[in-house]
C-alpha cells in the first residue's frame, strides 16, 4: 500500500468516526430536549433479531428476552426494527426499555422516529460509559442489537475499567464475548487474552473475575477454551483453578469433558480444582463413560470432599449400574460410615428402587446406616416406604430407630399414618 493510499484510508476512517460521533451527539441533543417524560426512537436490527414489538424478543435463535404468557407464546416472532423507550426525569435518563419486531409507539411519548443503527449504538454506548445506575447497564443490550454497528471495543473499555460498577462491567463482559467477532470488533483471540488477564488479576473484584471465566466460554469457536484450561491448571491461585474448572464443567464441549477427566485423575491438581473436576463430570452433560471413569477413580480418592463429589456426580448421572454401585457402597462393611450414609442419601437421585432400600435396612446392623435409610424412606414417601416405616415404628428391636421412624411419620398428612401412630401411642407398654 502506498503512503498516499494509507493517508486516504486514515482520512476516511477519521471522517467516519467523526460522522458517527456527530450523529450520536445529534440524537443526544434531540433526546435532551425532553426534560421530563418518555422519548422513543427506532433503528434497524442486526440479523437474528425478532419479536412481537411489545412484550418479548428473540436474539440469535436461542436467547429470549421479555415477559411471556399463553397468549404471547402464540404470537409469531417477526423481523422488525429495535425500538428504545427512554424515561426522562429532570434532564436525566432514568429508565430504558428495549423492544423488537413490528413497530409500535408508546402513547404520550415523544417519537424521534427512525435513526441510523450506528448512531443509535453510539448514543447507547455513551450512556453505558457515563451512567453508573442500572440504566447504564440496560443500554448495552440494545446497542448490541444495532445493525452494522461495532460495539465490542467500547464494551471492552467498560469491562477493563475497575472504577465502573461491578454489575455494569459484568453485563458489558457478557455482550462483549458475544460480539467479539463482529466486523471491526475486538476479535475472539484478543477478547480471550483480555478476559484471561482479568480473571488472573487478584486486585479486581472476585465476582468480576468469575464473570470473566464465564465469558470465556461464550467466545465463538471455542476461542476461550485454551485460556480456561491454562487457568484451571494454575497451582499458584487455588481459587482461580477451581473457578476455571467449574466454568469448564458448565460446557458440553467434548474437549471440556476430556479435560475434566484428566484433571480429576491428577493428584497434583489443587484440591478445589480437582474436586470441581470430579463434580463437573456429573450433571446434565454427564455420560455413562463419565460414570464408569468415576466409579473406577473412587477407590483411589483420599480426600473426603472428593469422594463426596464423586458420589454426587455418579448419582446425578443415574442408571441401573450407578444405582447398584451406590448400594454396594452403602452395604460395604469396610467403608467410612459417612460415605455409606452419603450413598444412601443419594440413592433416590440415582434411581435405587425402594425395595432395595428396605432390603438393605433388614440386612445391616449399623445404627447410623439404618437411620439414613429411615430418612431415605421418608423422602421416598411411597406406600411401600410408609409400610416399612410403620413396621419399624411398631417392631424394631432398637428403640432409637423406632423413635426416628415415628418422628418422620409425623410429617405425613395421611389418615392411615395418623391412625397407626395413634394406635402406637395408646398401645399398653
Secondary structure as the mmCIF struct_conf table of DSSP 4:
data_model
#
loop_
_struct_conf.conf_type_id
_struct_conf.id
_struct_conf.beg_label_comp_id
_struct_conf.beg_label_asym_id
_struct_conf.beg_label_seq_id
_struct_conf.end_label_comp_id
_struct_conf.end_label_asym_id
_struct_conf.end_label_seq_id
HELX_RH_AL_P HELX_RH_AL_P1 UNK A 3 UNK A 32
TURN_TY1_P TURN_TY1_P1 UNK A 33 UNK A 33
BEND BEND1 UNK A 36 UNK A 36
STRN STRN1 UNK A 37 UNK A 43
HELX_LH_PP_P HELX_LH_PP_P1 UNK A 44 UNK A 44
STRN STRN2 UNK A 45 UNK A 45
HELX_LH_PP_P HELX_LH_PP_P2 UNK A 46 UNK A 46
TURN_TY1_P TURN_TY1_P2 UNK A 47 UNK A 48
STRN STRN3 UNK A 49 UNK A 51
BEND BEND2 UNK A 53 UNK A 55
STRN STRN4 UNK A 56 UNK A 59
TURN_TY1_P TURN_TY1_P3 UNK A 60 UNK A 62
STRN STRN5 UNK A 63 UNK A 66
HELX_RH_AL_P HELX_RH_AL_P2 UNK A 70 UNK A 73
TURN_TY1_P TURN_TY1_P4 UNK A 74 UNK A 74
BEND BEND3 UNK A 75 UNK A 75
STRN STRN6 UNK A 78 UNK A 78
STRN STRN7 UNK A 82 UNK A 89
TURN_TY1_P TURN_TY1_P5 UNK A 90 UNK A 91
STRN STRN8 UNK A 92 UNK A 100
BEND BEND4 UNK A 101 UNK A 102
TURN_TY1_P TURN_TY1_P6 UNK A 107 UNK A 108
STRN STRN9 UNK A 110 UNK A 114
HELX_RH_AL_P HELX_RH_AL_P3 UNK A 117 UNK A 130
BEND BEND5 UNK A 133 UNK A 133
HELX_RH_AL_P HELX_RH_AL_P4 UNK A 134 UNK A 144
TURN_TY1_P TURN_TY1_P7 UNK A 145 UNK A 145
STRN STRN10 UNK A 146 UNK A 146
TURN_TY1_P TURN_TY1_P8 UNK A 147 UNK A 148
HELX_RH_AL_P HELX_RH_AL_P5 UNK A 152 UNK A 160
TURN_TY1_P TURN_TY1_P9 UNK A 162 UNK A 163
BEND BEND6 UNK A 164 UNK A 164
HELX_RH_AL_P HELX_RH_AL_P6 UNK A 166 UNK A 179
TURN_TY1_P TURN_TY1_P10 UNK A 180 UNK A 181
BEND BEND7 UNK A 182 UNK A 182
TURN_TY1_P TURN_TY1_P11 UNK A 183 UNK A 184
BEND BEND8 UNK A 185 UNK A 185
HELX_RH_AL_P HELX_RH_AL_P7 UNK A 188 UNK A 200
TURN_TY1_P TURN_TY1_P12 UNK A 202 UNK A 203
BEND BEND9 UNK A 204 UNK A 204
HELX_RH_AL_P HELX_RH_AL_P8 UNK A 206 UNK A 218
BEND BEND10 UNK A 219 UNK A 219
HELX_RH_3T_P HELX_RH_3T_P1 UNK A 220 UNK A 222
TURN_TY1_P TURN_TY1_P13 UNK A 223 UNK A 224
HELX_RH_AL_P HELX_RH_AL_P9 UNK A 225 UNK A 232
TURN_TY1_P TURN_TY1_P14 UNK A 233 UNK A 233
TURN_TY1_P TURN_TY1_P15 UNK A 235 UNK A 236
HELX_RH_AL_P HELX_RH_AL_P10 UNK A 238 UNK A 249
TURN_TY1_P TURN_TY1_P16 UNK A 250 UNK A 250
HELX_RH_AL_P HELX_RH_AL_P11 UNK A 254 UNK A 265
TURN_TY1_P TURN_TY1_P17 UNK A 267 UNK A 268
BEND BEND11 UNK A 269 UNK A 269
HELX_RH_AL_P HELX_RH_AL_P12 UNK A 271 UNK A 280
TURN_TY1_P TURN_TY1_P18 UNK A 281 UNK A 281
BEND BEND12 UNK A 282 UNK A 282
HELX_RH_3T_P HELX_RH_3T_P2 UNK A 283 UNK A 285
HELX_RH_AL_P HELX_RH_AL_P13 UNK A 288 UNK A 298
TURN_TY1_P TURN_TY1_P19 UNK A 299 UNK A 300
HELX_RH_AL_P HELX_RH_AL_P14 UNK A 304 UNK A 317
HELX_RH_AL_P HELX_RH_AL_P15 UNK A 320 UNK A 331
BEND BEND13 UNK A 333 UNK A 335
HELX_RH_AL_P HELX_RH_AL_P16 UNK A 337 UNK A 345
TURN_TY1_P TURN_TY1_P20 UNK A 346 UNK A 346
HELX_RH_AL_P HELX_RH_AL_P17 UNK A 347 UNK A 350
TURN_TY1_P TURN_TY1_P21 UNK A 351 UNK A 351
HELX_RH_AL_P HELX_RH_AL_P18 UNK A 354 UNK A 363
HELX_RH_AL_P HELX_RH_AL_P19 UNK A 367 UNK A 380
HELX_RH_AL_P HELX_RH_AL_P20 UNK A 383 UNK A 395
BEND BEND14 UNK A 397 UNK A 397
HELX_RH_AL_P HELX_RH_AL_P21 UNK A 399 UNK A 409
TURN_TY1_P TURN_TY1_P22 UNK A 410 UNK A 411
HELX_RH_AL_P HELX_RH_AL_P22 UNK A 415 UNK A 426
BEND BEND15 UNK A 427 UNK A 427
#
